[in-house]
């Protein structure tokens, strides 16, 4: 474990009383305000960790933190959601609202969460000791990330299953002669095949025309997905039996996640070097292959061709905002946990801009990969690209497998794609578990310390999620998966979380005050734009998109055909409200439990609880303790320069 270094100077400016240190200390933290240190007086010694209070881990190298954030934030949404949204919302024009919301919403909250974790040295719950009344924000993020950890891994299980089935001479989803296929299965939808069989359609049941009267066809890839992988039932009320093949894949990916996380950031920081970088290698290989295929140019033009009229549609701006919050992994508490393992004086301001650039750049680059392949698929089938463009699981498990089945040496390209899919999801998954476990362990410091407490906590977390996942590997599992995906970690819950994070930091703790805290860490004040965003712009953006979602709410459906029963929607809203209500309920509970007038309760409950590390990093150096300097003189102030970024 690395020893954290002491900063070069005490940069505690902000009030006219000179240098400040936290008032008193205890193992649980430091309650109260800040008291001035008289010039020449000896500062109190920072508390030693002591037995049972091990020093908090830090990243071995700062690049470990960067790669972990890249691995967590750059995930499946960058590959399967952004390209489709870009195509649907006006091509290159979509980048205008997207980049605008990146700067007014994405980067400010991304930076806020990392900086909070780094300053408070705590996970997603204890980080809100900065304003203890709103500690419900931490519990809300824990609920959201727990739900995410529970259902997100199902995508990995499906991807792992497809990866295993790719190792065959003929891809199982490319033909109609499998036990799970129905008489309606047809291998080709190309117009030339229709023309050749119109007069003899009844004698060629596997080659027909979609528009022919009285005949309907189903693609073998759809039948493989629904009849073999999901073995889907008729509704949520028909769970059916367990799919044992899928269950074994689920066990395998949970074991991988456990051994990635069980030793903490020392092991996680090494594994992400592979899981975060190798998908880029695969994306480049797939791009090189994609642009050499017939129809690739037309597909890429569909992706980036601007449609300026789309800028006038509200849905385009809403899609841009929602994608930012999904893609940047905001509101889950995992970024806070990752930031808490930084050294206190790490420049997280530069990190936030660099990570945002990597995240958004990956999304844009992935679009060229996806649409070059979809352009080839449309050309092969003789249809417009709008008929093959998909997003989400439809792209990963239907459109793309169909495309690779049309390529030469199809199993190689299928294996490459699903291996990339597995790695993209794996690092997002185990960093999410890391964030959840960090928040839990921070609640039980000191005497509750056990040598193997991390390993035990990770095992319990994985086991609980696995038990819930059993409902998703049944025949009705897809309906359960959609409930979690649509409600538990939906756009509304993340926007609600982000809104309150900005309000608490900017208006309860104080935006200027937090800017001073950031300056203590990085040595200079960030550009005031951050403060303006936290105070006004970002909360307005979050609440505006939140209300739009609420007003335009539509009941959940599967494939536009199956409408969920009323009790299914009730379960879904319970999942959503279980996190959203944590904030107001905890505020009301603490206010009622406190004593005194409303003003006294508010003052008491919004007073920060400082940790022992604040004493270590906020005591002045010897050169600031000279008797020649008095607390009130100008010479005793430390000037903090604003960056000109």
C-alpha positions as CSV (number, residue, x, y, z in Angstrom):
1,X,0.0,0.0,0.0
2,X,1.4,3.3,-1.0
3,X,1.9,6.1,1.6
4,X,0.0,9.3,0.6
5,X,2.3,12.3,0.4
6,X,1.8,15.6,2.1
7,X,1.0,18.5,-0.2
8,X,3.7,21.0,-0.9
9,X,1.8,23.9,0.8
10,X,-1.2,24.7,2.7
11,X,-3.7,26.3,0.3
12,X,-6.5,27.1,2.6
13,X,-7.6,30.5,1.5
14,X,-11.1,31.8,1.3
15,X,-11.8,33.6,4.5
16,X,-10.0,36.5,6.1
17,X,-8.8,34.5,9.1
18,X,-5.9,32.9,7.3
19,X,-5.2,29.2,7.4
20,X,-7.9,26.8,8.7
21,X,-7.9,23.3,10.1
22,X,-10.8,21.0,11.0
23,X,-11.9,21.5,14.6
24,X,-11.1,18.4,16.6
25,X,-11.0,14.8,15.3
26,X,-12.3,11.3,16.0
27,X,-12.2,7.9,14.4
28,X,-15.6,8.5,12.9
29,X,-14.8,11.8,11.4
30,X,-14.6,15.4,12.4
31,X,-17.8,17.3,13.1
32,X,-18.1,21.0,13.1
33,X,-16.8,24.0,11.3
34,X,-13.2,25.2,10.8
35,X,-11.3,27.1,13.4
36,X,-8.4,29.5,12.7
37,X,-4.8,28.5,13.5
38,X,-3.0,31.2,15.2
39,X,0.4,32.1,13.6
40,X,3.2,30.3,15.4
41,X,0.9,27.8,17.1
42,X,1.7,24.2,16.6
43,X,-1.0,22.4,14.7
44,X,-2.6,19.3,16.2
45,X,-1.1,16.1,15.0
46,X,-3.2,14.2,12.5
47,X,-4.7,11.1,13.9
48,X,-2.8,7.9,13.1
49,X,-4.7,5.1,11.5
50,X,-4.3,3.0,14.6
51,X,-5.1,-0.7,15.0
52,X,-8.2,-1.6,13.0
53,X,-8.1,1.6,10.9
54,X,-6.0,0.7,7.9
55,X,-4.9,3.6,5.6
56,X,-7.1,3.9,2.5
57,X,-5.7,2.3,-0.6
58,X,-4.5,4.4,-3.5
59,X,-4.0,3.6,-7.1
60,X,-0.5,2.2,-7.8
61,X,-0.2,4.6,-10.8
62,X,-2.5,7.3,-11.8
63,X,-3.0,5.6,-15.1
64,X,-4.8,2.8,-13.2
65,X,-7.5,5.4,-12.3
66,X,-7.7,6.6,-15.9
67,X,-8.1,3.1,-17.3
68,X,-10.7,2.1,-14.7
69,X,-12.8,5.2,-15.5
70,X,-12.5,4.4,-19.2
71,X,-13.4,0.8,-18.6
72,X,-16.5,1.8,-16.5
73,X,-17.8,4.7,-18.5
74,X,-17.0,3.3,-22.0
75,X,-19.4,0.4,-22.3
76,X,-22.0,-1.2,-24.5
77,X,-24.0,2.0,-24.8
78,X,-21.2,3.6,-26.7
79,X,-21.3,0.9,-29.3
80,X,-24.9,-0.1,-29.6
81,X,-26.9,3.1,-28.6
82,X,-25.0,6.2,-29.7
83,X,-24.6,5.3,-33.4
84,X,-28.3,4.5,-33.7
85,X,-29.3,7.8,-32.0
86,X,-26.9,9.7,-34.3
87,X,-28.5,8.1,-37.4
88,X,-32.1,8.6,-36.1
89,X,-31.7,12.2,-35.0
90,X,-30.2,13.8,-38.1
91,X,-26.7,12.2,-38.5
92,X,-23.9,14.7,-38.0
93,X,-26.4,17.3,-36.8
94,X,-27.0,15.3,-33.7
95,X,-23.4,16.2,-32.6
96,X,-24.5,19.8,-32.0
97,X,-27.0,19.1,-29.1
98,X,-24.8,16.2,-28.0
99,X,-21.6,18.3,-27.6
100,X,-23.6,21.2,-26.0
101,X,-25.0,18.9,-23.3
102,X,-21.6,17.4,-22.8
103,X,-20.3,20.8,-21.7
104,X,-23.4,21.9,-19.7
105,X,-24.2,18.6,-18.1
106,X,-21.8,15.7,-18.8
107,X,-18.4,17.1,-17.9
108,X,-19.6,19.2,-14.9
109,X,-21.2,16.3,-13.1
110,X,-18.5,13.9,-14.1
111,X,-15.9,16.2,-12.6
112,X,-18.1,16.8,-9.5
113,X,-18.4,13.1,-8.7
114,X,-14.7,12.4,-9.2
115,X,-13.6,15.5,-7.2
116,X,-16.1,14.7,-4.4
117,X,-14.7,11.2,-4.0
118,X,-11.1,12.5,-4.1
119,X,-11.7,15.2,-1.5
120,X,-13.8,13.2,1.0
121,X,-11.8,9.9,0.5
122,X,-15.0,7.9,0.7
123,X,-17.4,5.8,-1.3
124,X,-20.8,6.8,-2.6
125,X,-22.5,7.0,0.9
126,X,-19.9,8.6,3.2
127,X,-18.9,11.1,0.5
128,X,-22.1,12.9,1.5
129,X,-20.7,13.7,4.9
130,X,-20.0,16.9,3.1
131,X,-23.7,17.7,3.8
132,X,-24.9,14.8,6.1
133,X,-28.6,15.8,5.8
134,X,-28.5,14.6,2.2
135,X,-26.8,11.3,2.8
136,X,-29.8,9.8,1.2
137,X,-28.1,10.7,-2.1
138,X,-25.5,8.0,-1.3
139,X,-28.1,5.4,-0.5
140,X,-30.0,6.2,-3.7
141,X,-26.8,5.7,-5.8
142,X,-26.1,2.4,-4.0
143,X,-29.6,1.2,-4.9
144,X,-29.2,2.2,-8.5
145,X,-25.8,0.6,-8.9
146,X,-27.0,-2.6,-7.2
147,X,-29.8,-2.9,-9.7
148,X,-27.4,-2.2,-12.6
149,X,-25.0,-4.8,-11.3
150,X,-27.9,-7.3,-11.1
151,X,-29.4,-7.0,-14.6
152,X,-26.4,-5.6,-16.7
153,X,-24.5,-8.9,-16.3
154,X,-27.3,-10.7,-18.3
155,X,-26.0,-9.0,-21.4
156,X,-22.6,-10.5,-20.6
157,X,-24.1,-13.9,-20.1
158,X,-25.9,-13.7,-23.5
159,X,-22.6,-12.4,-25.2
160,X,-20.6,-15.2,-23.6
161,X,-23.2,-17.8,-24.9
162,X,-22.9,-16.3,-28.4
163,X,-19.1,-16.3,-28.1
164,X,-19.1,-20.1,-27.3
165,X,-21.5,-20.9,-30.1
166,X,-19.3,-18.9,-32.6
167,X,-16.7,-21.7,-32.4
168,X,-18.2,-23.8,-35.1
169,X,-17.7,-24.3,-38.8
170,X,-21.3,-23.0,-39.5
171,X,-22.8,-20.4,-37.3
172,X,-25.9,-21.8,-35.6
173,X,-28.0,-18.7,-36.4
174,X,-27.2,-18.8,-40.1
175,X,-29.3,-21.8,-41.1
176,X,-32.9,-23.0,-40.7
177,X,-32.1,-26.7,-40.1
178,X,-31.8,-26.6,-36.3
179,X,-34.2,-28.2,-33.7
180,X,-35.3,-24.7,-32.5
181,X,-36.3,-23.5,-36.0
182,X,-40.0,-23.3,-37.1
183,X,-41.5,-24.0,-40.6
184,X,-41.7,-20.2,-41.0
185,X,-37.9,-19.9,-40.9
186,X,-36.3,-18.5,-44.1
187,X,-32.6,-18.0,-44.7
188,X,-32.8,-15.3,-47.4
189,X,-34.9,-12.1,-47.8
190,X,-33.1,-10.9,-51.0
191,X,-35.4,-9.6,-53.8
192,X,-33.7,-11.8,-56.4
193,X,-34.6,-14.9,-54.4
194,X,-38.2,-13.6,-54.3
195,X,-38.3,-13.2,-58.0
196,X,-37.0,-16.6,-58.6
197,X,-39.5,-18.3,-56.4
198,X,-42.8,-16.4,-56.9
199,X,-44.1,-19.1,-59.1
200,X,-43.0,-21.9,-56.9
201,X,-43.2,-20.5,-53.4
202,X,-44.9,-23.5,-52.0
203,X,-42.2,-25.9,-53.0
204,X,-39.4,-23.8,-51.5
205,X,-40.5,-23.2,-47.9
206,X,-37.1,-21.8,-46.8
207,X,-36.9,-19.2,-49.6
208,X,-39.8,-16.8,-49.8
209,X,-40.8,-13.2,-50.2
210,X,-41.8,-11.1,-47.2
211,X,-44.4,-9.2,-49.2
212,X,-46.0,-12.3,-50.8
213,X,-49.7,-12.6,-49.9
214,X,-50.5,-15.3,-47.3
215,X,-46.8,-16.0,-46.5
216,X,-44.8,-14.7,-43.6
217,X,-41.2,-15.5,-42.8
218,X,-38.8,-15.4,-39.8
219,X,-35.1,-14.9,-39.9
220,X,-33.0,-17.8,-38.4
221,X,-31.1,-15.2,-36.2
222,X,-34.4,-14.1,-34.6
223,X,-35.5,-17.7,-34.1
224,X,-32.0,-18.5,-32.5
225,X,-32.4,-15.5,-30.2
226,X,-36.0,-16.0,-29.1
227,X,-36.4,-19.8,-29.4
228,X,-32.9,-21.0,-28.4
229,X,-31.1,-18.3,-26.3
230,X,-34.2,-16.9,-24.5
231,X,-36.6,-19.7,-25.1
232,X,-39.1,-16.9,-24.4
233,X,-42.5,-17.6,-22.9
234,X,-45.8,-15.7,-23.7
235,X,-45.6,-13.2,-20.9
236,X,-44.3,-12.0,-17.5
237,X,-46.8,-14.2,-15.7
238,X,-45.3,-17.3,-17.3
239,X,-41.7,-17.7,-15.9
240,X,-41.3,-21.3,-17.2
241,X,-38.2,-23.4,-16.6
242,X,-34.6,-22.4,-16.1
243,X,-32.3,-22.3,-19.2
244,X,-29.4,-24.4,-17.9
245,X,-27.0,-23.4,-20.7
246,X,-27.6,-19.7,-20.0
247,X,-27.3,-20.4,-16.2
248,X,-23.8,-21.9,-16.7
249,X,-22.8,-18.8,-18.7
250,X,-24.1,-16.6,-15.9
251,X,-22.1,-18.5,-13.3
252,X,-19.0,-18.2,-15.4
253,X,-19.2,-14.4,-15.9
254,X,-20.0,-13.8,-12.2
255,X,-16.9,-15.9,-11.3
256,X,-14.8,-13.7,-13.7
257,X,-16.3,-10.5,-12.0
258,X,-15.5,-11.8,-8.5
259,X,-11.9,-12.5,-9.2
260,X,-11.5,-9.1,-10.9
261,X,-12.7,-7.3,-7.8
262,X,-11.9,-9.4,-4.7
263,X,-8.5,-7.8,-4.0
264,X,-9.6,-4.2,-4.5
265,X,-8.1,-1.5,-6.6
266,X,-4.6,-3.0,-6.7
267,X,-6.0,-5.9,-8.8
268,X,-8.7,-4.0,-10.6
269,X,-6.3,-1.3,-11.7
270,X,-4.2,-4.0,-13.5
271,X,-7.0,-5.9,-15.2
272,X,-8.6,-2.9,-16.8
273,X,-5.4,-2.3,-18.8
274,X,-6.5,-5.3,-20.9
275,X,-10.3,-5.1,-20.7
276,X,-10.4,-1.3,-21.4
277,X,-7.9,-1.3,-24.3
278,X,-8.4,-4.5,-26.2
279,X,-12.0,-3.5,-27.4
280,X,-10.3,-0.6,-29.2
281,X,-8.1,-3.1,-31.0
282,X,-11.1,-5.1,-32.0
283,X,-13.0,-2.0,-33.1
284,X,-10.1,-1.0,-35.4
285,X,-10.0,-4.5,-36.9
286,X,-13.7,-4.5,-37.5
287,X,-13.6,-1.0,-39.0
288,X,-10.8,-2.1,-41.5
289,X,-12.9,-5.1,-42.4
290,X,-16.2,-3.1,-42.5
291,X,-15.0,-0.3,-44.9
292,X,-13.8,-3.0,-47.4
293,X,-17.2,-4.5,-47.7
294,X,-19.7,-3.6,-50.5
295,X,-22.3,-1.1,-49.2
296,X,-20.1,0.3,-46.4
297,X,-19.9,3.8,-47.9
298,X,-23.7,4.1,-48.1
299,X,-24.0,2.9,-44.5
300,X,-21.5,5.5,-43.3
301,X,-23.2,8.2,-45.2
302,X,-26.5,7.3,-43.5
303,X,-24.7,7.7,-40.2
304,X,-23.2,11.1,-40.7
305,X,-25.5,12.7,-43.4
306,X,-26.8,15.9,-41.7
307,X,-30.5,16.6,-41.5
308,X,-30.7,20.2,-40.2
309,X,-34.5,20.1,-39.7
310,X,-34.0,17.7,-36.8
311,X,-32.5,20.5,-34.6
312,X,-36.1,21.9,-34.2
313,X,-37.4,18.6,-32.6
314,X,-37.4,18.4,-28.8
315,X,-36.8,14.6,-28.9
316,X,-33.4,15.1,-30.5
317,X,-32.2,17.2,-27.5
318,X,-33.8,14.8,-25.1
319,X,-32.0,11.9,-26.7
320,X,-28.7,13.7,-26.6
321,X,-29.1,14.5,-22.9
322,X,-30.2,11.0,-21.9
323,X,-27.3,9.4,-23.8
324,X,-24.8,11.6,-22.0
325,X,-26.0,10.6,-18.6
326,X,-26.1,6.9,-19.6
327,X,-22.7,7.0,-21.3
328,X,-20.9,8.9,-18.7
329,X,-22.2,6.6,-15.9
330,X,-23.4,9.6,-13.9
331,X,-25.4,9.1,-10.6
332,X,-24.2,5.5,-9.9
333,X,-21.6,6.4,-7.3
334,X,-18.9,4.3,-8.9
335,X,-17.1,7.4,-10.2
336,X,-17.0,8.7,-6.7
337,X,-15.6,5.4,-5.4
338,X,-12.9,5.4,-8.1
339,X,-12.0,9.0,-7.3
340,X,-11.7,8.2,-3.6
341,X,-8.6,6.0,-4.3
342,X,-6.8,9.0,-5.9
343,X,-4.0,10.8,-4.1
344,X,-5.4,13.9,-2.4
345,X,-3.6,16.3,-4.7
346,X,-4.2,14.5,-8.0
347,X,-5.3,16.9,-10.8
348,X,-8.8,15.5,-11.3
349,X,-9.9,18.5,-13.3
350,X,-7.7,17.6,-16.2
351,X,-8.7,13.9,-15.8
352,X,-12.4,14.8,-16.2
353,X,-11.8,16.5,-19.5
354,X,-9.6,13.8,-20.8
355,X,-12.0,11.0,-19.9
356,X,-14.9,12.9,-21.4
357,X,-13.0,13.2,-24.7
358,X,-12.2,9.5,-24.7
359,X,-15.8,8.6,-23.9
360,X,-17.5,10.7,-26.6
361,X,-14.7,10.0,-29.1
362,X,-15.3,6.3,-28.7
363,X,-19.0,6.7,-29.3
364,X,-18.4,8.6,-32.5
365,X,-15.8,6.1,-33.7
366,X,-17.9,3.1,-33.0
367,X,-20.6,4.6,-35.3
368,X,-18.4,4.1,-38.3
369,X,-17.8,0.5,-37.3
370,X,-21.4,-0.3,-36.8
371,X,-22.8,1.5,-39.9
372,X,-20.2,0.2,-42.3
373,X,-21.3,-3.3,-41.3
374,X,-25.0,-2.4,-41.5
375,X,-24.5,-0.8,-44.9
376,X,-23.0,-4.1,-46.1
377,X,-26.0,-6.0,-44.6
378,X,-28.5,-3.7,-46.3
379,X,-26.7,-4.1,-49.7
380,X,-26.6,-7.9,-49.3
381,X,-30.4,-8.1,-48.6
382,X,-31.3,-5.4,-51.1
383,X,-33.2,-3.3,-48.6
384,X,-32.9,0.2,-47.3
385,X,-30.6,0.7,-44.3
386,X,-33.4,2.0,-42.2
387,X,-34.8,-1.6,-42.2
388,X,-31.7,-3.1,-40.6
389,X,-30.6,-0.2,-38.3
390,X,-31.0,-1.3,-34.7
391,X,-30.0,-0.2,-31.2
392,X,-29.5,-2.0,-27.9
393,X,-29.7,-5.8,-27.8
394,X,-31.4,-5.8,-31.2
395,X,-28.0,-4.6,-32.7
396,X,-25.8,-6.9,-30.6
397,X,-27.8,-10.1,-30.9
398,X,-29.8,-9.8,-34.1
399,X,-28.5,-7.2,-36.6
400,X,-24.8,-7.8,-36.2
401,X,-24.8,-11.6,-36.0
402,X,-26.9,-11.5,-39.2
403,X,-24.3,-9.3,-40.8
404,X,-21.3,-11.5,-39.9
405,X,-23.1,-14.6,-41.1
406,X,-23.0,-13.0,-44.6
407,X,-19.2,-12.5,-44.4
408,X,-16.5,-15.0,-45.5
409,X,-15.0,-16.8,-42.6
410,X,-18.0,-15.8,-40.5
411,X,-17.1,-17.6,-37.3
412,X,-13.9,-15.6,-36.9
413,X,-15.7,-12.3,-37.2
414,X,-18.5,-13.4,-34.9
415,X,-16.0,-14.6,-32.2
416,X,-14.1,-11.2,-32.5
417,X,-17.3,-9.2,-32.1
418,X,-18.7,-11.1,-29.1
419,X,-15.3,-11.1,-27.4
420,X,-15.2,-7.3,-27.7
421,X,-18.8,-7.2,-26.4
422,X,-17.8,-9.3,-23.4
423,X,-14.8,-7.1,-22.5
424,X,-16.8,-3.9,-23.0
425,X,-19.4,-5.1,-20.5
426,X,-17.0,-6.9,-18.2
427,X,-15.0,-3.9,-17.0
428,X,-18.2,-1.8,-16.6
429,X,-19.6,-4.6,-14.5
430,X,-16.7,-5.2,-12.2
431,X,-16.1,-1.5,-11.7
432,X,-19.8,-1.1,-10.8
433,X,-19.4,-3.9,-8.2
434,X,-16.2,-2.2,-6.9
435,X,-18.2,1.0,-6.4
436,X,-21.0,-0.8,-4.6
437,X,-18.6,-2.8,-2.3
438,X,-16.6,0.4,-1.5
439,X,-19.7,2.2,-0.4
440,X,-20.7,-0.8,1.9
441,X,-17.2,-1.2,3.4
442,X,-17.0,2.6,4.2
443,X,-20.0,2.1,6.4
444,X,-18.2,-0.4,8.6
445,X,-14.7,1.0,9.4
446,X,-12.5,0.4,12.4
447,X,-13.6,-2.2,14.8
448,X,-15.6,-4.0,12.2
449,X,-12.4,-4.4,10.2
450,X,-11.6,-8.0,9.2
451,X,-8.6,-9.3,7.3
452,X,-10.8,-10.8,4.6
453,X,-13.7,-8.4,4.8
454,X,-13.3,-7.3,1.2
455,X,-13.3,-10.8,-0.2
456,X,-16.4,-11.7,2.0
457,X,-18.3,-8.5,1.0
458,X,-17.6,-9.0,-2.7
459,X,-18.8,-12.6,-2.4
460,X,-22.0,-11.6,-0.7
461,X,-22.7,-8.9,-3.2
462,X,-22.1,-11.3,-6.2
463,X,-24.3,-14.0,-4.6
464,X,-27.2,-11.7,-3.9
465,X,-27.1,-10.4,-7.5
466,X,-26.8,-13.9,-8.8
467,X,-29.9,-15.1,-6.8
468,X,-32.0,-12.2,-8.4
469,X,-30.5,-13.1,-11.8
470,X,-32.0,-16.5,-11.6
471,X,-35.4,-14.9,-12.5
472,X,-33.7,-13.7,-15.8
473,X,-32.5,-17.1,-17.0
474,X,-36.0,-18.5,-17.1
475,X,-38.3,-18.5,-20.1
476,X,-39.8,-15.3,-18.9
477,X,-36.5,-13.8,-18.0
478,X,-36.4,-11.3,-20.8
479,X,-39.6,-9.6,-19.4
480,X,-37.9,-9.3,-16.0
481,X,-34.7,-8.0,-17.6
482,X,-36.7,-5.3,-19.4
483,X,-38.4,-4.3,-16.2
484,X,-35.1,-3.6,-14.5
485,X,-33.7,-1.9,-17.6
486,X,-36.7,0.4,-18.1
487,X,-37.3,1.4,-14.5
488,X,-34.5,0.7,-12.0
489,X,-31.6,2.5,-13.8
490,X,-33.7,4.5,-16.3
491,X,-33.1,8.1,-17.5
492,X,-35.5,9.4,-14.9
493,X,-33.6,7.9,-11.9
494,X,-30.2,9.1,-13.1
495,X,-31.5,12.6,-13.9
496,X,-33.2,12.9,-10.5
497,X,-29.9,11.8,-8.9
498,X,-27.8,14.3,-10.9
499,X,-30.2,17.1,-10.2
500,X,-29.9,16.7,-6.4
501,X,-26.1,16.2,-6.5
502,X,-25.8,19.7,-8.1
503,X,-28.3,21.3,-5.7
504,X,-26.6,19.9,-2.6
505,X,-23.0,20.8,-3.6
506,X,-23.9,24.2,-5.1
507,X,-26.6,25.5,-2.7
508,X,-26.2,23.6,0.5
509,X,-22.5,23.1,0.9
510,X,-21.7,26.1,-1.4
511,X,-20.3,26.2,-4.9
512,X,-17.6,28.7,-4.0
513,X,-16.7,26.7,-1.0
514,X,-16.3,23.5,-3.0
515,X,-14.3,25.3,-5.7
516,X,-11.9,26.3,-2.8
517,X,-11.8,22.6,-1.8
518,X,-10.9,21.6,-5.3
519,X,-8.2,24.3,-5.3
520,X,-6.8,22.8,-2.1
521,X,-6.4,19.5,-4.0
522,X,-5.1,20.5,-7.4
523,X,-3.4,23.8,-6.6
524,X,-5.5,26.2,-8.7
525,X,-9.2,27.1,-9.1
526,X,-11.0,25.5,-12.1
527,X,-12.7,27.8,-14.6
528,X,-15.8,29.5,-13.1
529,X,-17.9,27.7,-15.8
530,X,-18.0,24.7,-13.5
531,X,-19.5,26.7,-10.7
532,X,-22.1,28.2,-13.0
533,X,-23.1,24.8,-14.3
534,X,-23.5,23.3,-10.8
535,X,-25.5,26.3,-9.5
536,X,-27.9,26.8,-12.4
537,X,-27.4,25.4,-15.8
538,X,-27.0,21.7,-15.1
539,X,-29.9,21.4,-12.6
540,X,-32.1,23.1,-15.2
541,X,-31.0,20.7,-17.9
542,X,-31.5,17.7,-15.7
543,X,-35.0,18.7,-14.4
544,X,-36.1,19.7,-17.9
545,X,-35.2,16.3,-19.4
546,X,-36.7,14.6,-16.3
547,X,-40.0,16.4,-16.7
548,X,-40.1,15.6,-20.5
549,X,-39.6,11.9,-19.7
550,X,-42.4,12.1,-17.1
551,X,-44.9,13.8,-19.4
552,X,-44.1,11.5,-22.3
553,X,-44.1,8.3,-20.3
554,X,-45.3,5.3,-22.2
555,X,-46.1,1.8,-20.7
556,X,-43.5,-0.8,-21.2
557,X,-43.9,-3.2,-24.1
558,X,-41.9,-6.1,-25.5
559,X,-41.4,-6.0,-29.3
560,X,-44.3,-3.5,-29.6
561,X,-46.7,-6.6,-29.3
562,X,-46.7,-7.6,-25.7
563,X,-48.0,-5.0,-23.2
564,X,-46.9,-5.6,-19.6
565,X,-49.8,-6.2,-17.1
566,X,-50.7,-3.5,-14.6
567,X,-48.9,-5.3,-11.8
568,X,-45.7,-5.5,-13.8
569,X,-45.8,-1.7,-14.2
570,X,-46.3,-1.4,-10.4
571,X,-43.2,-3.6,-9.8
572,X,-41.3,-1.4,-12.2
573,X,-42.3,1.9,-10.5
574,X,-41.4,0.3,-7.2
575,X,-37.9,-0.3,-8.6
576,X,-37.6,3.3,-9.7
577,X,-39.0,4.8,-6.5
578,X,-36.8,2.6,-4.3
579,X,-33.9,4.9,-5.2
580,X,-35.7,8.2,-5.9
581,X,-37.4,8.2,-2.5
582,X,-34.2,7.7,-0.6
583,X,-33.4,11.4,-0.9
584,X,-36.6,13.1,0.4
585,X,-37.3,10.3,3.0
586,X,-33.8,10.5,4.6
587,X,-34.1,14.3,4.7
588,X,-37.4,14.2,6.5
589,X,-36.3,11.5,8.8
590,X,-33.2,13.4,9.9
591,X,-35.0,16.7,10.3
592,X,-37.7,15.1,12.5
593,X,-35.1,13.3,14.7
594,X,-33.0,16.4,15.2
595,X,-33.7,18.9,18.1
596,X,-34.1,22.6,18.1
597,X,-35.7,25.1,15.7
598,X,-35.8,24.5,12.0
599,X,-32.8,26.8,11.5
600,X,-30.8,25.1,14.3
601,X,-31.6,21.6,12.8
602,X,-30.6,22.7,9.3
603,X,-27.3,24.2,10.6
604,X,-26.5,21.1,12.6
605,X,-27.4,18.6,9.8
606,X,-25.6,20.4,7.0
607,X,-22.3,20.9,8.9
608,X,-19.7,18.7,7.2
609,X,-18.1,15.7,8.9
610,X,-14.4,15.9,8.2
611,X,-12.3,12.7,8.0
612,X,-8.8,12.2,9.5
613,X,-7.1,12.8,6.2
614,X,-8.4,16.4,6.1
615,X,-6.3,17.1,9.2
616,X,-3.2,15.7,7.5
617,X,-3.6,17.7,4.3
618,X,-5.0,20.9,5.8
619,X,-2.4,21.7,8.4
620,X,0.0,24.5,7.4
621,X,3.7,24.0,6.7
622,X,6.4,25.3,8.9
623,X,7.0,28.3,6.7
624,X,3.4,29.5,7.4
625,X,3.9,29.3,11.2
626,X,6.5,32.0,11.6
627,X,5.8,34.4,14.5
628,X,6.4,37.3,12.2
629,X,3.1,36.5,10.5
630,X,-0.1,37.4,12.2
631,X,-3.4,35.7,11.2
632,X,-4.9,38.8,9.8
633,X,-2.1,40.1,7.6
634,X,-2.1,39.9,3.8
635,X,1.3,38.0,3.9
636,X,-0.5,35.1,5.6
637,X,-2.9,34.4,2.8
638,X,-2.2,32.0,0.0
639,X,-3.3,33.2,-3.4
640,X,-5.0,30.6,-5.6
641,X,-4.8,31.4,-9.3
642,X,-7.7,30.6,-11.5
643,X,-7.0,28.5,-14.5
644,X,-7.4,30.1,-17.9
645,X,-8.7,26.9,-19.5
